[in-house]
């Protein structure tokens, strides 16, 4: 077991992060610029342009994300079996880049659904190996900051993409297809940057080889702290749903199609600005306490969005939604990296993403059904109720003290920069 390494006290921790972490973050940024240029417009395009129902949008989003999560299991397992991560990441980003022109060429709902699912398969292929690669590259004591930086850069792309979509919708006089074509360019740049700028670290000679990461004896090596993190992530994800519903909420209150991407700009700006500070803070403090604050912010966001009298309130709720994402998503990934043995990190991230993908499918389907059956208020109130129940459950069971991020668990120990297997 490795010796604890104190987290650096300097305020400029980001300067100590290796070039590979920055490159992976920039790759994520470029791909998210491409993806969000499309996804910021897609819900309205599906409903207004192709005649889909809101329930159909929820099902499409849930199925797409669940597909990505299932794929992550197999790519994570494969990366552990072969002992390499970068090749799978390149394959995943490449597949996502290839699907971008399909959105522009699609003439029916079926083609759009197919492109969305294949795009998410690409996300699934790259997700677990990339996260495992971040953990492999992270310096001791800076794992939270490393995941936070990658998440912040990723999310910067997620607000730059909708911002570009707004400008291009204005420039192209509301032509969805023209915007979809421009989105092809940053996707191609992301693949090129990954190929030339990211060097996978050499595999340690003494690191154990794993023939079948899904074998019972291997899964038994994943500690209780890991499985507690998975359960926690399931509950978090069940308490929220696809960001498509934020767009539809603004649309229901009269936001014009050209300005709809502003919803994701606001959300992802709040997300990007909070993810890195939250990650860096979690290297020096209790990770799970930060997660509980994130739940409280999610409850506030849902309540504001449920009772929003106008667009100003919607944008305030969306900003709170983004803040909750920044306080939770990178830290959940860090907890997985803290708990999982190095030779099983890909598998650990794959299983983690499978569980959260199933939760997102359930959450998005329920949200769409509530919206169509009762109204948008019911969707967001249900989300607030689930988030409150999750928070109460955590507090009642004392997991915030004893669990993976508490003072007695690996999240607390990670304040000293130590995971189960070291960096």
Number of C-alpha atoms within 10 A of each C-alpha: 8 12 10 16 16 16 22 17 8 9 8 9 14 16 9 13 18 13 14 19 21 19 20 25 25 22 28 27 27 26 28 27 30 33 25 25 31 27 23 27 25 22 27 21 17 19 16 12 13 14 13 15 15 22 19 17 24 27 21 21 25 25 23 23 29 26 24 26 29 22 24 31 26 20 26 31 26 23 26 25 19 11 17 19 25 20 15 21 28 22 16 24 27 22 21 29 24 16 20 25 16 18 23 19 13 15 11 13 15 10 14 20 19 17 21 25 22 20 26 25 25 26 25 30 30 28 27 33 32 25 25 30 24 24 27 21 20 20 19 21 24 30 33 34 29 29 27 31 28 26 28 29 24 24 30 25 29 31 29 24 30 30 24 21 32 24 16 20 21 13 12 13 11 16 13 22 17 15 23 25 18 19 27 25 16 20 27 19 15 25 23 15 16 23 14 9 14 16 14 15 13 9 12 7 7 6 10 12 14 17 13 14 22 18 10 9 10 15 14 10 12 19 13 14 21 23 18 17 22 24 14 20 21 21 20 25 25 22 27 25 26 20 21 21 21 23 24 20 23 25 18 13 13 12 18 11 19 18 19 24 29 24 26 29 28 23 27 29 21 24 29 27 19 21 31 26 17 25 31 26 18 30 27 22 21 24 33 29 16 20 26 21 14 25 25 15 22 28 25 18 26 26 19 22 27 23 16 19 11 14 17 11 17 23 22 16 27 29 22 25 29 28 25 28 25 30 28 26 22 24 32 26 24 28 28 28 33 31 27 25 21 21 21 27 29 35 30 31 27 28 24 26 28 25 20 24 25 20 24 27 25 21 24 30 24 20 28 25 18 18 20 14 12 11 14 21 18 18 26 28 19 20 25 24 15 21 27 17 14 20 21 13 13 17 13 10 11 12 18 23 18 17 24 30 32 20 19 14 23 27 35 27 23 35 27 21 27 27 28 19 15 23 20
